[in-house]
Amino acid sequence: MSNLALKGGNPVRTGPFHEWPVCDRREEEAVLAVLRSKKWWRFAFGQGVNLAEPEEGERSQVACFQEEFAEYHDCRYGIAAANGTGTLEMGIRAMNLEVGDEIIVPAYTYVASATSILQNNAVPIFVDIDPDTYNLDPDKIEAAITARTRAIMVVHFGGQPVDFDKILPLAEKHGLPVLEDAAHAHGCEWKGRKAGSFGLFGSFSFQASKNMTAGEGGIICSNNQEIAAECDSLMWAGRKTGRPWYEFHRLGWNYRMTEIQAAILRIQLQRLAEQNSVREKNALCLSGKLKEFPGISPLRHDRRVTNHGYHIYMFRYNEKLTGLSRDNFIRALAAEGIPASGGYTFPLYKTPLFLNKKFINGSFPLGTKYHEDIDYGAFAEKCPVAEKACSSEAVWLPQNVLLGNENDMNDVVSAVQKVLENKNEIE
Ligand SMILES: Cc1ncc(COP(=O)(O)O)c(C=O)c1O
């Protein structure tokens, strides 16, 4: 009988990796305190629109969390919301774009990075990623800039901040703001400064898999007072600081976060620095060992990244060098007890939403006519790196794998070794 677990052998590992989310008495007490207070909603404190909140008196959990998170991320303002899709939408809406304006966005990202643009009647223009980091490739941005480009959205993919040394001067040269989708990048740093604080805004997610979570949640941070005030109004359904409660000024939404979410997140924030450093230490250990296998190349950890959150640990897998397909490799690893995946099935422009241009109806987004000329499938030619990452190259491990110890890393390495050594048994 084969040694491989896929063929009935004993798996390298039968137990789970580190628990996620991490939660103990501190979160429990914080939630209980909110429950018992009966103040489950921020307005119960009479603290309406964020920027006008009183300094004194009992404060809402959301108000405190906004301040604590923004300050930790080198930002003056933070507006907490129901999720990270909403915060991206709010940030773009606050920019007051014209119908048909374009925003550059990486081809390798979660759908919300691009749908937040569509939801604002604008057009996402996909740009390829850097093969060493899977972040937006700074050298490919300029060719995508047109007279209608209004911003460059970057995604700090997997928790590694983008190359700001190249992107900021480029954006400045073209007079374009940088928008940071920092959904993966809590506490991450580029040269000692927090991701989310470089651009016009930084948008974070607290969905269940993220490095800080309350099950769901999001926050948009900014150092720009106008953008922050607009987002605050949008989050409050279009209300305005200092104006009557039932007076609405903008086409907003109910993007609000609950007191219970914020109470959990205040504790999660206290855990973040320590967890990021454990992940980073384990990731470096794992990369050091995995790079010894021909056909396996961990993504580059840029030396200028002074804090990498490793929301996703990724390596590049070369099917030609290993002689085993990426998908079979992953199947065999999973059988050995390693929760690896290939990540996105295809780059975002190939998802049916874009290929078929199935937006809400024939007239939305209002810029639909600007999409008529775009063949989203044709981005494939311009994005060979994203294409390859999806079809055969990327291997992802979730962040909780990195929260354990060196034995856990050794299990991953042993499983990789076992699968590659027995590859001929896998059809
Ligand atoms: C890159 C990226 N942007 C935005 C989001 C949206 O966040 P949420 O799930 O909180 O709406 C996610 C969530 O998976 C993400 O991965």
The ligand as an ORCA input file, in Angstrom:
! r2SCAN-3c Opt
* xyz 0 1
  C      -8.909     41.986     -0.788
  C     -10.257     42.101     -0.139
  N     -10.943     43.259     -0.241
  C     -12.153     43.426      0.321
  C     -12.756     42.409      1.022
  C     -14.148     42.603      1.532
  O     -14.273     42.478      2.888
  P     -15.643     41.955      3.572
  O     -15.681     40.478      3.403
  O     -15.491     42.386      5.001
  O     -16.772     42.641      2.905
  C     -12.080     41.194      1.178
  C     -12.699     40.089      1.944
  O     -12.517     38.924      1.715
  C     -10.803     41.026      0.566
  O     -10.137     39.857      0.644
*
